[in-house]
Amino acid sequence: MITRPLSARQIKAARALLDWSQRDLVKASGLSLAAIRKMELGYISPRRSTTDAISGSLQLAGIEFLERDGVRRRAENVYIFDGACSGQEFFDDVYKTIRKSGGEVLIATSSVAAFTKLCGLKNLQRLSGLCALCEDTSIKCLAIKASDDSKTSQNIQVRLLSKDYGDITAICIYGQKIGIAIPRGDSISKLIVLDSNKLSLFARKQFLAVWGKSKQAT
C-alpha cells in the first residue's frame, strides 16, 4: 500500500479505471474542479488533507494505490460485524461510508422499527440524520409492514413489500456495499457486508425495480 501523497499520474489512472470525469471526482471528494485540474497538471503541491480527500473517495470507489505510481482495482472485500455491538458497528460503517460518498441508502426489512433496533438505535433520529450529511443523501425503505415511527420522519421514504417476500431480516445497500443481517434464534448479532461495486450496482437495480412496483406506506 502507498504511504506517500498521490501523484498526478495515479489520480488520472484511477479516474480512467473508474471511467470517472474530473467532475465525478469533484462530487466524490468535495474539492473544487479547479483544484483537481491543477493537481493533475502538476501545477500545485496540495496539502495532505487534499490528497487524503481524493485518495479516500477513490479508494471508496474500489481503487487501490501501490508504490511507484501503481494503481489497480481493489479485490472485493467481505466484512463481518459480530457480537453484542454488531448493529452499532454496522451503522457506524453506513454513516462513515455515506458521509464520504453520499447517495441513497436502500433498506429492505420487516419494518423500519426493526431495522432501527437492529442498528442499536433507540429511535429514527440518527437514521434520519444520515440525510443531513450531504445534499444528495436519501433513504428508501421497502418493508413488509409499516411502522408508526416511520411516519414521523420526512427523510425516510417507505413503501410496502408484498407478503410473498416473507419476513425479511434486513438488507442494506449503501455506497458500493451490501449489508446482510444473519438471524440467530430470536436475535440478530451478526452482519455480513460485501464491498463490491458490481454486486452493489446489481442489488441496487433489483431494489429500485421492486420499489417502482410497490405502494407507498400510509
C-alpha positions as a printed Julia matrix, in Angstrom:
218×3 Matrix{Float64}:
   0.0     0.0     0.0
   1.18    3.52   -0.75
   2.06    5.81    2.14
   3.23    8.94    0.31
   0.89   11.54   -1.3
  -0.7    10.56   -4.6
   0.9    11.6    -7.85
  -0.98   13.29  -10.69
  -0.44   10.16  -12.77
  -2.13    7.98  -10.16
  -5.15   10.26   -9.9
  -5.68   10.26  -13.67
  -5.12    6.49  -13.88
  -7.61    5.89  -11.08
 -10.23    8.01  -12.82
  -9.63    6.07  -16.03
 -10.2     2.74  -14.26
 -13.47    4.02  -12.8
 -14.46    5.79  -16.01
 -14.81    8.99  -13.96
 -14.6    12.52  -15.28
 -12.93   15.24  -13.24
 -16.42   16.39  -12.24
 -17.18   12.9   -10.87
 -14.11   13.21   -8.67
 -15.22   16.67   -7.58
 -18.56   15.25   -6.43
 -16.94   12.33   -4.61
 -14.15   14.28   -2.9
 -15.83   17.62   -2.18
 -12.93   19.53   -3.74
 -13.18   22.2    -6.42
 -12.82   21.43  -10.11
 -10.02   24.0   -10.38
  -8.03   22.29   -7.62
  -8.27   18.87   -9.24
  -7.32   20.24  -12.65
  -4.24   21.95  -11.21
  -3.23   18.81   -9.32
  -3.47   16.62  -12.41
  -1.44   19.14  -14.41
   1.18   19.25  -11.67
   0.75   22.99  -11.09
   0.34   22.76   -7.31
   1.68   20.74   -4.39
  -1.52   20.05   -2.44
  -1.88   19.71    1.3
  -2.03   16.22    2.74
  -5.69   16.8     3.66
  -6.45   17.46   -0.02
  -4.78   14.31   -1.28
  -6.41   12.34    1.56
  -9.82   13.54    0.35
  -9.03   12.37   -3.18
  -7.49    9.05   -2.18
 -10.33    8.36    0.25
 -13.02    8.9    -2.39
 -11.16    6.82   -4.98
 -10.49    4.0    -2.52
 -14.15    4.02   -1.51
 -14.98    3.51   -5.19
 -12.77    0.41   -5.3
  -9.3     1.72   -6.19
  -6.08    0.57   -4.53
  -2.85    2.6    -4.77
   0.59    1.0    -4.92
   4.18    2.21   -4.83
   5.86    3.57   -7.98
   2.7     5.25   -9.22
   0.81    1.95   -9.2
  -2.99    1.85   -9.43
  -5.36   -1.13   -9.56
  -8.9    -2.12   -8.73
  -9.24   -3.44   -5.21
 -10.35   -7.02   -4.8
 -13.83   -7.47   -3.38
 -13.84   -7.4     0.42
 -16.08   -9.08    2.97
 -16.53   -7.63    6.46
 -18.24   -9.33    9.37
 -19.76   -7.49   12.32
 -20.35  -10.0    15.07
 -21.33   -9.87   18.73
 -23.4    -7.68   21.02
 -22.27   -4.4    19.38
 -22.51   -5.63   15.79
 -25.55   -3.49   14.94
 -23.96   -0.28   16.19
 -20.69   -1.08   14.41
 -22.61   -1.73   11.2
 -24.5     1.56   11.49
 -21.2     3.39   12.07
 -19.92    1.88    8.81
 -23.06    3.05    6.99
 -22.57    6.52    8.49
 -18.9     6.78    7.5
 -19.49    5.39    4.01
 -22.39    7.72    3.22
 -20.55   10.67    4.68
 -17.84   10.12    2.08
 -19.87    9.01   -0.91
 -23.38   10.4    -0.41
 -26.13    8.84   -2.47
 -29.1     6.71   -1.48
 -29.33    4.24    1.36
 -31.64    1.4     0.3
 -33.12   -0.83    3.01
 -35.27   -3.95    2.74
 -36.57   -5.14    6.1
 -39.62   -6.31    8.01
 -40.21   -2.75    9.28
 -38.28    0.48    9.75
 -38.54   -0.01   13.51
 -36.92   -3.46   13.19
 -34.01   -2.03   11.21
 -33.58    0.78   13.74
 -33.48   -1.75   16.58
 -31.01   -3.89   14.64
 -28.61   -0.92   14.44
 -28.8    -0.39   18.19
 -30.71    2.89   17.8
 -33.43    3.96   20.23
 -35.33    5.94   17.6
 -35.17    7.17   14.0
 -33.28   10.37   14.8
 -29.82    9.05   13.92
 -31.08    7.07   10.95
 -32.86   10.14    9.59
 -29.75   12.19   10.35
 -27.91   10.43    7.53
 -29.86   12.63    5.12
 -28.33   15.75    6.65
 -24.78   14.65    5.8
 -24.9    15.88    2.23
 -27.46   17.19   -0.22
 -27.82   14.03   -2.32
 -28.34   11.57    0.54
 -31.74    9.94    0.92
 -33.19    6.78    2.45
 -35.62    4.4     0.74
 -37.06    1.53    2.74
 -39.02   -1.46    1.49
 -40.85   -3.04    4.43
 -43.27   -5.9     4.96
 -45.25   -3.7     7.33
 -45.3     0.0     8.14
 -44.14    1.35   11.49
 -45.82    4.23   13.27
 -42.45    5.9    13.9
 -41.55    5.88   10.21
 -44.48    8.2     9.51
 -42.87   10.89   11.66
 -39.72   11.11    9.53
 -39.81   13.1     6.31
 -36.31   11.89    5.43
 -37.26    8.23    5.06
 -39.43    7.1     2.15
 -41.26    3.86    2.92
 -43.05    1.53    0.51
 -44.67   -1.79    1.32
 -43.37   -5.12    0.09
 -45.68   -7.94   -0.84
 -46.0   -10.54    1.92
 -44.8   -13.04   -0.66
 -41.28  -11.89    0.15
 -41.61  -13.4     3.62
 -40.28  -11.92    6.83
 -37.05  -10.28    5.63
 -34.45   -9.82    8.35
 -32.55   -6.84    6.9
 -30.64   -5.93    3.75
 -28.98   -2.54    3.35
 -27.32   -1.17    0.21
 -25.07    1.84    0.78
 -22.24    3.23   -1.3
 -20.81    0.17   -3.03
 -21.59   -2.08   -0.08
 -24.36   -4.55    0.76
 -25.09   -5.38    4.4
 -26.99   -8.58    5.2
 -28.27   -9.42    8.7
 -27.96  -13.05    9.79
 -30.62  -14.22   12.31
 -29.62  -16.26   15.32
 -32.71  -17.58   17.01
 -34.77  -14.64   18.27
 -31.88  -12.18   17.99
 -29.54  -10.84   15.32
 -25.92  -10.44   16.29
 -24.09  -10.95   13.01
 -24.0    -8.83    9.86
 -22.05   -9.58    6.7
 -21.01   -6.67    4.48
 -19.9    -7.2     0.88
 -17.79   -4.39   -0.54
 -18.29   -4.87   -4.26
 -19.12   -2.28   -6.89
 -20.59   -4.83   -9.32
 -22.74   -6.6    -6.72
 -23.98   -3.36   -5.18
 -24.96   -1.99   -8.6
 -26.85   -5.21   -9.36
 -28.58   -5.21   -5.96
 -29.45   -1.51   -6.32
 -31.0    -2.14   -9.73
 -33.13   -5.0    -8.37
 -34.2    -2.95   -5.34
 -35.31    0.0    -7.46
 -37.23   -2.32   -9.79
 -39.24   -3.62   -6.83
 -39.53   -0.1    -5.41
 -41.18    1.1    -8.61
 -43.88   -1.56   -8.29
 -44.53   -1.12   -4.56
 -47.19    1.01   -2.85
 -46.36    3.92   -0.6
 -46.89    3.26    3.1
 -49.78    5.21    4.62
